[in-house]
Amino acid sequence: MKDRDQGLGTGDWRLAIDRKRKADRSGTPPAATVGLRIVGGEFRGRRLQYGGEPTVRPMKDRVREALFNLIGPAARGKHAMDLFGGTGALGLEALSRGAAAATFLERHFPTAKILHANIATLGVEDRCDVLAADTFVWFERSPKLPTTPWLVFVSPPYEFYVTRREEMLRLIAGVKEAAPAESILAVESDARFDCAALPEADQWDVRRYPPAVIGLYRKS
């Protein structure tokens, strides 16, 4: 299957070049919608903004589509929790596919502004909560969490699995333990992380979409 992120038409290439020129002048790339969109459900085809920061690294459309094909109709009615919110693409995709509500954590203010804009674009402000918090600190403080089943997305910068490995493992294990029955956890990493280190590793469905590695856990 052709990678949609690389299938840019003439107009998209011109837009990308124009963005690069603006970035060269200002030092900060403006928000853009090239190559990032909702891939299924109610909002299918709707474009999302992405500021271009390498550390944000939204999950590619083709990987997000594969992930939600694995999740299937189980997304309906769940509370989506996008723990490294970025553009909000994962949580918003969940809403598009029937999730009841979504919580996003994003501590980087410029990225949070884009996240808020994407929520407003889809008109789902009443179903979303954006928390300006460090995900690791937030969870360690035992926040009040939804009692309905969760659909949790753990999609941090890949580097965290190297530089903050122990914190990542504690976070994943803690979320897995706290999640209500019938919750689903989706963890995205790259090949540097050994999925055998996941809690109850044999219970995870691990799929590879290079460079991404996706682990899916369903809590009974």
SVG drawing of the C-alpha trace seen along z (x, -y; Angstrom):
<svg xmlns="http://www.w3.org/2000/svg" viewBox="-21 -36 40 51">
<polyline fill="none" stroke="black" stroke-width="0.4" points="0.0,0.0 1.3,-3.4 2.2,-5.6 -0.2,-8.5 2.2,-10.8 4.5,-10.6 1.7,-10.8 1.8,-14.6 0.3,-16.2 1.6,-19.4 -0.4,-21.7 0.7,-20.0 4.4,-20.3 4.0,-24.0 2.4,-24.4 5.2,-22.5 7.8,-24.6 6.0,-27.8 6.0,-26.6 9.7,-25.9 10.4,-29.5 8.3,-30.9 10.1,-28.7 13.5,-29.8 12.4,-33.5 10.8,-33.1 12.6,-30.1 9.2,-28.5 7.2,-26.5 3.6,-27.6 0.8,-25.1 -0.1,-23.0 -2.4,-20.2 -0.2,-18.4 -0.4,-14.6 -2.4,-14.6 -6.1,-13.8 -8.8,-11.7 -8.8,-8.4 -12.2,-6.8 -15.5,-7.3 -17.7,-10.4 -14.9,-12.9 -13.2,-10.8 -11.1,-13.0 -11.1,-16.1 -7.6,-17.6 -5.7,-18.4 -3.1,-21.0 0.5,-20.0 3.2,-22.6 6.0,-20.5 8.0,-20.0 10.0,-16.8 9.5,-16.0 5.7,-16.0 5.8,-13.2 2.1,-12.4 1.4,-8.8 1.3,-8.4 -2.1,-8.0 -1.5,-4.5 -0.3,-3.3 -3.3,-5.0 -5.6,-3.3 -4.0,0.1 -4.3,-0.5 -8.0,-1.4 -8.6,1.6 -7.2,3.7 -9.3,1.9 -12.4,2.1 -15.9,1.3 -14.5,1.6 -13.7,-2.1 -17.4,-3.0 -18.4,-4.4 -15.0,-4.4 -13.1,-7.3 -10.1,-8.0 -7.0,-9.0 -4.2,-10.5 -1.3,-10.6 1.1,-12.4 -1.5,-14.5 0.6,-16.4 -1.8,-17.2 -4.6,-15.2 -4.8,-12.9 -5.2,-9.7 -7.9,-10.9 -9.8,-12.7 -9.7,-9.6 -11.2,-7.7 -14.0,-10.3 -14.6,-10.0 -15.0,-6.3 -17.5,-6.5 -15.6,-7.2 -17.7,-9.0 -15.1,-11.6 -11.4,-12.2 -8.7,-13.5 -5.5,-14.9 -2.2,-15.6 0.1,-18.1 2.5,-20.3 4.1,-22.1 2.1,-25.3 2.5,-25.9 1.6,-22.3 -1.4,-22.6 -2.6,-25.6 -2.7,-23.4 -4.4,-20.6 -7.1,-23.1 -7.5,-24.3 -7.9,-20.7 -10.6,-20.1 -12.4,-23.2 -12.2,-22.3 -14.1,-19.2 -16.6,-20.9 -16.0,-18.5 -15.0,-20.9 -17.8,-19.6 -16.4,-16.1 -12.7,-16.9 -10.5,-17.9 -7.0,-19.2 -4.6,-19.1 -1.4,-21.1 0.6,-18.6 3.7,-16.4 2.2,-12.9 4.6,-11.2 4.1,-13.6 0.3,-13.7 -0.1,-10.0 2.1,-9.7 -0.2,-12.1 -3.1,-9.7 -5.5,-11.9 -9.2,-11.3 -9.8,-9.0 -12.9,-8.0 -14.7,-4.9 -15.9,-3.9 -13.6,-1.7 -10.6,-3.5 -9.0,-3.6 -5.5,-4.7 -2.9,-5.9 0.8,-5.9 2.6,-7.5 5.5,-9.6 8.6,-10.7 10.5,-7.5 13.5,-8.8 11.6,-8.4 12.0,-4.7 15.8,-5.2 16.3,-8.3 13.2,-7.7 12.8,-4.0 12.1,-3.2 9.5,-6.1 7.8,-4.8 7.6,-1.2 6.2,-2.5 3.7,-4.6 2.5,-1.8 2.3,0.7 0.5,-1.9 -2.1,-2.7 -2.6,1.0 -3.3,1.7 -5.6,-1.3 -7.6,-0.8 -11.2,0.4 -12.2,3.8 -12.8,3.8 -10.2,1.0 -7.7,1.1 -4.1,-0.2 -2.2,-1.0 1.5,-1.7 3.6,-3.0 7.4,-2.7 10.2,-2.0 12.5,1.0 14.8,-0.3 12.2,0.8 11.9,4.5 8.2,5.2 9.1,8.2 9.6,5.6 5.9,4.7 3.9,5.9 2.4,9.4 4.2,9.2 2.6,12.3 -0.8,10.7 0.0,7.9 -0.7,8.1 2.5,6.6 2.5,5.4 5.3,3.7 4.7,0.8 8.3,-0.4 9.6,-2.4 6.6,-2.1 5.9,0.8 2.4,1.0 1.5,3.1 -2.2,3.6 -3.5,4.8 -7.2,5.6 -8.0,5.8 -10.7,8.4"/>
</svg>
